Amino acid sequence: MNTSRKRMKVFAIPAIAALAAVQLPAGAAQAAMVGTDRIVGAEVQAGAADAARARVDALLEREDVRTQIRQWGVSPEEARKRVAALSDAEIVALSGQIAEDPAGQGVVVAVVTAGLIVFLVLLATDLLGYTDVYPFVKKTVDQR
């Protein structure tokens, strides 16, 4: 009988420990009031994310965009999968960037700025007498 009690203890002690561990509380539960603005804000954000996804999906449907994506070495289907994997915040940010940065706008500004700088430099050198580029600049003759 002594051996059967030892066997029972071998199984009983871990069983009691496991049952006690299951009964212990995992942590204190926290409860708080949720404001209406927080719930409405979450719904608005979800709506904004859905609208942004629709805009990006529509952009990916355009043939010129598909051609450019292929030139970059990405299949349009892979691009769709990547867009689908974006979080709501990421898709809203991407859609905002697309809306703010129309194609080619940065290039036009850079070309106009560079042309204006070249014009001003040549005008200054023409006024100082180093070049003779513009006929509308009156030259002064040095009488030395």
Summary of the structure (lengths in Angstrom):
residues: 144
radius of gyration: 36.2
end to end distance: 131.9
largest distance: 132.4
contacts: 271
relative contact order: 0.06
helix: 71%
strand: 0%
